């Protein structure tokens, strides 16, 4: 009877544990990260009896959580990829929509500006037409400012997003380390029985972490889990965790670096942070935002330099040399050491500039080194003494003020150019529409020789020091040139008609032109000041032609080509992110379903279990009651 009683009691105890576990599953059906639990039942050791071995009941040997480590790792990997793509797409869509917007983008403003230049070329004396040209130049300034502000705001969003992510990672890592400690204590106090709910809580934290950055884990023998992020940087080691932080970039005040805070100094780990929201944010900044800033800055530099250079080769309504039409971008630099000297840098060729910073260093032996930092290419080396100017990547490096043991960081010329782009002129009379020189045929000429297609470059004065005279020698088949260098000019009408020539006038500039026709012996053509030439529109036409000139990207692209390529690149990246994000989200949904199929709570199943084990519990109680009845019967037999 005692065996019958003990058998019944073992059933009551075991089924009570099963009912408790089933109730726990039902109660946590909506708990994020919860893995359903199952009680493992084993028959107890049987006893020998007259008729053979007789069972002695049941034991609840363990409470297991239904968890698949492989599925969990796959889920985290999918979630990391999905979060990265979603974050990337969210940021990229903002730029994609703005660049092609007629009211925000640059294309329409560029077209309207050059249309206004053409109107001035058609009517060079019209003050209203000139005013419209200035107005459209102001619109260009506003468009550059609008796009630059958009990029600046996105940069602020990037920094804010990274800060939020870093704060969340630090909270998660602290909680994971705390749970590691609690799990170790629980395992040591429970003879190896696993604290399922604590494991679920820790796994949920690691799942949340995987949405922020790429995560790898390594479980220790004591039950603690080591967590590594990015490309293997240790975040949690047992009960200890590292702390992440953001710090301003040394070379770009508008940017930040991700660092591990350590007693000996912070360690920059930005380049190792991959996957998740952080990976998507950093990839957007590198692939889209930085490239957009570079392209916009490249256009701003190219436009201002090209327009200003051509404008300076003309004269205004008052006969004065053209001033800068737009502001001239200036380069920024950072002293990397306490420099006593000074380095001067400028842009001289916008078609060859790079989206790169540069480092200029000198040693104790007065040797200098100029390095392009985007690819760590050494562009130039030499002795400071005797070297005044280096022209590299479209920039000039003036070394005359540099001393020994110094180091400078020259910021990429494209980084702040759009921000600094502005209209420099305000008076429509100051627009230099005419060229300062015209050609004049001598009245005594008998041939048909002529001069056309004149252009000026490097103009330094509005008036010629002396008239330039071209005199033809029919015997030598050449023009002699007076008051200018570059002659004589070989010319034979049979082979040289339409050929371009250039002469240089000291203190004035270069004059280029084509020669045509058949001059006779002694015929002369004079280049004289364009006095009173207010109807001259040659410089306006030259300004208008800049629109389609290949002035950027090594002389292979116009302003609108570069802007169009930017729109295409951003659009392509955004579309690819959209397609990949949809596909990855579909995979993530499948992984969630697979994970839930193993670990999720099924209420129908749990309800059936509740009924089944409730009946088993009631049956076990009947065994106990039967044991009592038999015992009472035996006692009654001896009364």
CORDAMO-V490660 format. One line per field, one symbol per residue. psi: psi as a letter, one per 20 degrees, with the letter a starting at -180 (. if undefined). A space follows every 10 residues. Layout:
BEGIN
psi=???
END
This chain:
BEGIN
psi=hhggghgghh gggghggggg gghggghkhj opippqqppp pqqrprqprh jappqjbqqo hqoqpopohg hghggggghg gghggggggg ghhggghghi phihrhghgg ghghghghgh hhmiiogggh hhggghhhgg ghgghgghhg hghhhggggg ghgggggggh gghghghghg ghgggghhik kippnghhgg gghhghghhi ihqppqqopr hjiqpppqrc kjppgpndjq qqpqrqqqph inhirqqpqp pqhjqqppjg iioqrahggh ghhggghggh hggggghggg gggggggggh hijaqaijjq qprpgrqoqq qqqpohrmqh aqppqrphni ijqqmqrqpo qqaijkqqpp poihjkpohq qapgpiohpp opkjqpoojh jqrqlrpqop qphigjghhi pqphqhphii pnhqqiqrqp pqhipiajqr palqqqqkpi qiqqhqqppo ppohgilqpq pqkqrirrop pphhijpiqq qpqpopjfap pqrqpranqr piqqpqorqm pkliipjhhg hhghihgjqn irlkkiqrgh ggghhggggg gghggghggh ggghhghggg hgggghhgiq pohgghgghg gghghhghhh hhgggggggg ghgghhhj.
END
